[in-house]
Amino acid sequence: EADIYQTPRYLVIGTGKKITLECSQTMGHDKMYWYQQDPGMELHLIHYSYGVNSTEKGDLSSESTVSRIRTEHFPLTLESARPSHTSQYLCASSPPLHRDYGYTFGSGTRLTVV
Amino acid sequence: AQKVTQAQTEISVVEKEDVTLDCVYETRDTTYYLFWYKQPPSGELVFLIRRNSFDEQNEISGRYSWNFQKSTSSFNFTITASQVVDSAVYFCALSEGNNAGNMLTFGGGTRLMVKP
């Protein structure tokens, strides 16, 4: 059973629309991440958060924004979707210090902008 | 700066063949973690294994095995007697520092196709 949830799973939307991709986790993790995965497979970090009211941009410049008002919730928003935003978006969270495992990923949102 | 290289973009094998996926990493830290993730066609990333830099012991889990060699900065992944269900994209990743939850740097991925 997944501990990190992303909705919607698939989304087709027209150019110029505002969209929010949802990500929620039930593990109480402080650290959360958004990755963009292009069709060529590579994963690019676009946003991360180390806790409530903490958000940072990642390695890949993105026109999206994020917020972290609650520990469990890390939504990503595109104010005006464009075809270049067509991609898969993966949300992840990671545990506190000295735990055994790395990230837990959500199932992803496949976004198509037409 | 940390970097992970998966030189094999795509590998195709026939069922029951053994296959090795290569992973080479770069880091200046003496403490780091290495990971392998599997991404099946459904899209989610599934955690397979974590190794820290002080543990060079190789690991076997069923048909999967991992060979960690600090001398060559490699963390290769072997699937023995491959099956069609092994078809997926596999990612190697690196996290620097003493916390396995620190930021991950991913390799470019290797797409494995296992044909019946």
Interface residues (C-beta under 8 A of the other chain):
Chain A: H29 K31 Y33 G40 M41 E42 L43 L45 Y48 Q88 L90 A92 S94 P95 P96 L97 H98 R99 D100 Y101 G102 Y103 T104 F105 G106 S107 G108 R110
Chain B: Y33 F35 Y37 S42 G43 E44 L45 V46 F47 R50 V89 F91 A93 S95 N98 N99 A100 G101 N102 M103 L104 F106 G108 G109 R111
